[in-house]
Amino acid sequence: MTTTSTQFEIAARPLLALLETVPPASWGDPSPCAGWSARDVLDHLIGTQREFLTGRGVDLGAAPDVADDPAAAWRDHAKRVAEAIGDEDVVEAGYDSLFGPTTVGATFERFYVWDVLVHRWDIARAVGRDAGLTDAELDRMESGADSFGEALHMDGVCKPAVDVPADADREVRVLARLGRAV
């Protein structure tokens, strides 16, 4: 195991726990991501992780089918990703990113683990559940948002921040910063 795979598994476990409780009829429910259902959010999450890793030469095998059993698709995907990023050679592989020279592991921890947390909230919200975000997860979401700078609100990342009341709780404030209205 690597630090990257450990961080991913810590984020992936609560997502799977949520996914396993979603009633089949709720997968089509609209998410906070305009035009996307809960299933679409999960498909996006899997697709972006696959695109990043396969684009860096990692073989993840065939993409899982989110249509029939979304929880099983995530379980299969997360297992393959954890195995791939459990390899030191994979996580230490360097490349030039939008933010400059980095490694696959650093990018995966910085963005893709963060993205699991954000989209867990999106899916939970879509199906009327609480994402159960912890203080540590909110810390990670805030520090990730801080580290992205202006890129946080680039097309395809997050919508512009939304206003919330001054007395809003921390989860509401963090998610509002990511363009999510609670």
N, C-alpha and C positions, 0 to 999 in steps of 0.2 A: 504494500500500500504506500501511497504517497500522501503528502499533505493535501494535494489537490483532490485525490479520490476521497479522502476522509471528509473534506469540506463539502464535496458534492453529495456524499452519502448522508451527511447530517441534514442537508437541505432537501434531499430527495425523499427521505423516509416520511416526513409529515405530509408531503405532497401525495405520496402513494396512499397513506392512511386516509386522506381526504378523498382521493379518487375512488377508493374501494367503497365509499359510503354514498356515492352519487347514484341515485336511481336512474335506470336506463332512460326513462322519459325526460330527464332533466338535462341530458347532454346537449340537447338542441336549444336550451334556454339562452337568452342573450346575455353576454358578458359586459363588463364595463368598457371593453375594447369595442368601439363602434363597429357594427356590422359583423361581429364575431360571436359565435356561440361558445359555450364552455368547451365543446369538442374542438372547435377551431383554435382556441387558445392553446390547448394541449398539443394539437397538431403543429402549431407554430413553434412551441417550445421544443418539441422533438426535432422538428425540421431545422431550426436554427443551430441547435447543438450538432446535429449530423453534418450540416453544411460546413460549420467551422472545422470540425475534426476531420472529415473526409477531405476537405480542402487542404489539409496539412498532411495528407497521406495516411490517415488512420482508417483501417478497414473495419467498419462496424457491421458488415453484412447487410442483408436486405432490411429495408425500413419496415418497422412494425405497422400494422394496419389499425389506425385509430378508430375506424368506422364501427367495427363490430364490438370490440371490448376495449374501451379507452384505458382502463386501469391495467389490463394485461399488456397493452401496447407500451405504457409507461414502464411497467415492471421489466419487460424485455429490453427496452431501450436503456433504462437506467443501469441494468446489469452489464450491458455491453459497454456503455460509457465508463462505468466504474472500473471495469477490467482494463480498458484502453488507457485511462488516465492514472491507473495504478502502476503503469510502466514508466520508470524514471526517464527512459530515452524519449518517450512521447512528451512528457511534461517539460523536459529540459530542451526540447527542440526550439530553436530560435526562429524568429521571423520578424518582418517589419510590419507593425500595425499602424492604425490611424494615430496612435499616441507615441509612435517611435519604436525602436527595437525592443523586443520582449520575448517571452517564451509562451508556448502553448499553455503550460500550466498556469502562468501568471494571468493570462487572459481568461482562461476558463474559471479560475477562482474569482477574478475581479468582476467579470461580466456575467458569465453563464450561471454561476451559482447564485449570484444576485438576482438574475432573471427568474430562476426557479421560485424564489421567495415572492417576487412581485406577481408572477402569474399564478402562484398558489392562491393569493388573495383574489385575483380576478376570477378564478374558477369557483372559489368558495362563494364569492359574492353572486356569481351567476346562478348558483344552485341554492342560494339562501342559507348558506352555512357560514360559520365563523372560521377564518383562516387560522386562528390561534397563534398569531405572530408573537414571538417572545421578544423581550427587550434586546437580547443579543441579535436576533434577526432584524429588528428595527435599527439597531446600531449598524449592522452590515448594509442595510438599505440606504441609510443616511450617508455612510462613508462612501458607498459606491456612487451615489448621486453627486457627492462632493467631488469625487475623483474624475467624473466624466466631464465636468465643466459644461461648456456650451453644447458639447456633443449629447448631453442628456436629452435635449429637446430637438435633436435632429429627426428628420423623417424616419419613421420606423422604430424609434426608441421610445420616447415618452412625449405625450402631448404637453403643451405649456401648463405650468402650475395653475391650480385653481385656488381661489380665495376660500378661507375657512374662518370661522369665528376665532377670536383671540383666545378663548378658553377651550378650544377643541383639544381632545386628548392627543397623545403622541402619535398613535396609529393614524388617526385622521390627518394630522399635519404632515406626516411622512408621505402618505399616499397622495395627498393633495399636491405635494411638491412634484409627484410623478404624474400629475395630470388626471388623477383619479378622484372623482367626486364620491364622497361617502354618504 
